[in-house]
Amino acid sequence: MSNDLPFLIAGGGIGGLVAALALARTGRTSHVLEQAPDFGEVGAGIQLGPNVFRMFEKLELTEAVSDLAFFPQYLSMRDGRTGDEITRLPVGSAAFRERYRYPYGVIYRRDLLDVLVAACRASPLIRLSTDCRITGSTQDGDVVHAQAADGTMIAGTALIGADGLWSRLREGIVGDGKPRVSGHIAYRAVLPIEDVQEELRPEAVVLWAGPKMHLVHYPLRGGKLFNVVAVFHSNRYEEGWNVFGDTAELHERFREAHPTVKKLLEKINVWKMWVLCDREPVRRWTRGRVTLLGDAAHPMLQYLAQGACMAIEDAVVLANRVAAADGDIEAAFLAYNEQRYLRTSRVQLYARLYGDIYHAAGATADVRNELLKPKPGQPPGQAMAWLYDGIEG
């Protein structure tokens, strides 16, 4: 019976849609169940390391993504008070491309989601549904039933929880309660590129690091948009991603920032705010024919810019393990979990560390600056090789 049932995927964000596409490439059908009334990704810009372009190549999405992405010349970290450059990574250079084989790009979240939705709609193996919030599941032999908020039970051969940081399906597998609130607040905004003076918008990803705060900015959509994200420590907490920010608090937190940072902050009248959260890494996020991926499995802080990248890697690995398991879904999910948990746990922990590094002050900041200096004779970005070299899948 279950051979005729699809893989159910709870969540139609980046990870859920890529899971459907990756399964389709192995001949499996899937049904994506999105709780919102349409497929729309909340957020602003995201960074795409070489490790995720390796995955796009496997999914035959490289051209579609590249058409909407922006490829910076370099990544720069500057002192948020003095303006001095701490380190620079020439991701647009021939040396970087030679070392990693794939580029480093940035993209508007909505643009990436549109590419994924279009690819899913073009596949006869993928069904997309909206207004369907999955709150739990039951397993009966080789059939899984996903329970929707309205009481409907949806049958599938397996269930993949791609339902994000506040995953309801995680509760039934891991049971670790609410996410960990970091005490860091992020304000984000996207504006037309022409609204920003040319000298304030290099063709780069620039991060201004300061005590308990930082600002990052870069162009989007081929240079037509400009993405700005300001992060600072705060006791304020509001659940969700679409809360309007308090600009008075924002400017107070950046009162000692470099004049360039203040000029960038003044460009924006309306900010959206979200609270940065993660969870402790876990070894197991699979139970029987139900498994998790992306933020549902291993939510991480944004400081390594790898949340979406890890979800996409998850999806490719999961589909490949399913294809290799000859119908043994439980074994496939366990193999996927085992292959992924160490790498994703490392990213979770390093993201926390980088948050401390970005927001350092005093002697700690001096140590950071010394450690991040480029090493003579070392290939560009060599310190990130463990991450950017990516996986075969």
Order of alpha helices (4+ residues) and beta strands (2+ residues): beta-alpha-beta-beta-alpha-alpha-beta-beta-alpha-beta-alpha-beta-beta-beta-beta-beta-alpha-beta-beta-beta-beta-beta-alpha-alpha-beta-beta-beta-alpha-alpha-alpha-alpha
